[in-house]
Structure formats: C-alpha cells, structure tokens
Amino acid sequence: MILADEWTFGKPKTRKCVLRHHGQTAEATVFLLDYGDYPQFLRILARHADWESLPPYLQDAADNLLADDALAEEGPAVPLLEALTQSGDAPR
C-alpha cells in the first residue's frame, strides 16, 4: 500500500525493488522516510489502512503514537457517551 499522494511533507526519496511473494515477482516503489516523517506516516496509516492487514509491529507503533497524542491533549477528559452525543453518534 502506497499513500504517497497524501503525504505533504516534501519529496520522498524512492527506490525500486523487486518483491517475491508466493512465487510471483512484482516491482515496487519503496519510500525512504526521515525519522521526523515517521509519525505522520503512522497517522495516515492509522486513518486509512485496513487495520487487520497491518503487521503487529505497525499496529503497535500506531497505537503508541495515538496514545501519546491523547496524553498530550490538554483539558479535562470527556465521558464517552457525552462525546458520542455531541458528535451525533450516540446509540439510540
């Protein structure tokens, strides 16, 4: 999965490689990210990827990043039902 069209942090470095999976060969473009771009990549991945298809290490990395984001937010915690009601998503 390549999400390069949604990346806004500059021109990524690319490298071509050949992947072999189940006896089939395919050419792929690999993006080399700077360390500072990795959190943005994880946020895009968390928003758009099929979670079950991600390897466990990427699920863990995205989970940790989102947890850190939540801890960094200021203000009081809002009960879940109140937040769902405000967004119009509360169960009926």
MARVEXMI-252257 format. One record per residue (C-alpha): residue number from 1; residue in three letters; chain; z, y, x. Coordinates in nm, 3 decimals. Layout:
N
REC  num  residuo  cadena       zz       yy       xx
REC  NUM      ALA       A        Z        Y        X
...
END
This chain:
92
REC  num  residuo  cadena       zz       yy       xx
REC    1      MET       A    0.000    0.000    0.000
REC    2      ILE       A   -0.104    0.337    0.146
REC    3      LEU       A    0.034    0.655   -0.010
REC    4      ALA       A   -0.122    0.897    0.236
REC    5      ASP       A   -0.282    1.111   -0.034
REC    6      GLU       A    0.067    1.212   -0.149
REC    7      TRP       A    0.205    1.294    0.194
REC    8      THR       A    0.225    1.666    0.254
REC    9      PHE       A    0.387    1.673    0.596
REC   10      GLY       A    0.080    1.704    0.813
REC   11      LYS       A   -0.188    1.486    0.956
REC   12      PRO       A   -0.053    1.138    1.021
REC   13      LYS       A   -0.161    0.951    1.330
REC   14      THR       A   -0.360    0.645    1.233
REC   15      ARG       A   -0.453    0.322    1.399
REC   16      LYS       A   -0.686    0.049    1.279
REC   17      CYS       A   -0.565   -0.307    1.288
REC   18      VAL       A   -0.668   -0.645    1.158
REC   19      LEU       A   -0.434   -0.832    0.927
REC   20      ARG       A   -0.447   -1.205    0.874
REC   21      HIS       A   -0.280   -1.334    0.561
REC   22      HIS       A   -0.325   -1.681    0.414
REC   23      GLY       A   -0.634   -1.741    0.626
REC   24      GLN       A   -0.807   -1.419    0.521
REC   25      THR       A   -0.882   -1.131    0.753
REC   26      ALA       A   -0.883   -0.767    0.647
REC   27      GLU       A   -0.896   -0.434    0.827
REC   28      ALA       A   -0.616   -0.191    0.751
REC   29      THR       A   -0.523    0.162    0.848
REC   30      VAL       A   -0.171    0.192    0.982
REC   31      PHE       A    0.013    0.524    0.971
REC   32      LEU       A    0.249    0.606    1.255
REC   33      LEU       A    0.533    0.823    1.125
REC   34      ASP       A    0.753    1.060    1.318
REC   35      TYR       A    1.124    0.994    1.276
REC   36      GLY       A    1.157    1.310    1.065
REC   37      ASP       A    0.887    1.187    0.824
REC   38      TYR       A    1.059    0.854    0.753
REC   39      PRO       A    1.299    0.987    0.485
REC   40      GLN       A    1.008    1.147    0.296
REC   41      PHE       A    0.817    0.819    0.319
REC   42      LEU       A    1.117    0.632    0.175
REC   43      ARG       A    1.147    0.880   -0.114
REC   44      ILE       A    0.778    0.833   -0.200
REC   45      LEU       A    0.817    0.458   -0.172
REC   46      ALA       A    1.122    0.457   -0.400
REC   47      ARG       A    0.938    0.666   -0.658
REC   48      HIS       A    0.604    0.482   -0.666
REC   49      ALA       A    0.634    0.129   -0.528
REC   50      ASP       A    0.686   -0.192   -0.719
REC   51      TRP       A    1.046   -0.245   -0.609
REC   52      GLU       A    1.032   -0.626   -0.627
REC   53      SER       A    0.732   -0.639   -0.394
REC   54      LEU       A    0.908   -0.445   -0.116
REC   55      PRO       A    1.069   -0.639    0.167
REC   56      PRO       A    1.451   -0.634    0.159
REC   57      TYR       A    1.478   -0.406    0.464
REC   58      LEU       A    1.275   -0.133    0.288
REC   59      GLN       A    1.475   -0.175   -0.033
REC   60      ASP       A    1.796   -0.133    0.170
REC   61      ALA       A    1.661    0.170    0.358
REC   62      ALA       A    1.555    0.343    0.035
REC   63      ASP       A    1.885    0.254   -0.134
REC   64      ASN       A    2.082    0.402    0.156
REC   65      LEU       A    1.872    0.719    0.162
REC   66      LEU       A    1.911    0.773   -0.214
REC   67      ALA       A    2.286    0.708   -0.190
REC   68      ASP       A    2.314    0.965    0.090
REC   69      ASP       A    2.119    1.214   -0.123
REC   70      ALA       A    2.356    1.157   -0.415
REC   71      LEU       A    2.662    1.205   -0.196
REC   72      ALA       A    2.519    1.531   -0.060
REC   73      GLU       A    2.475    1.682   -0.407
REC   74      GLU       A    2.727    1.946   -0.497
REC   75      GLY       A    2.909    1.987   -0.825
REC   76      PRO       A    3.107    1.760   -1.049
REC   77      ALA       A    2.990    1.415   -1.150
REC   78      VAL       A    2.835    1.389   -1.497
REC   79      PRO       A    2.910    1.084   -1.713
REC   80      LEU       A    2.604    0.863   -1.759
REC   81      LEU       A    2.593    0.891   -2.138
REC   82      GLU       A    2.608    1.271   -2.115
REC   83      ALA       A    2.323    1.280   -1.862
REC   84      LEU       A    2.112    1.044   -2.076
REC   85      THR       A    2.180    1.256   -2.386
REC   86      GLN       A    2.075    1.574   -2.205
REC   87      SER       A    1.752    1.413   -2.090
REC   88      GLY       A    1.680    1.264   -2.432
REC   89      ASP       A    1.703    0.907   -2.301
REC   90      ALA       A    2.035    0.807   -2.460
REC   91      PRO       A    2.035    0.478   -2.653
REC   92      ARG       A    2.026    0.521   -3.026
END
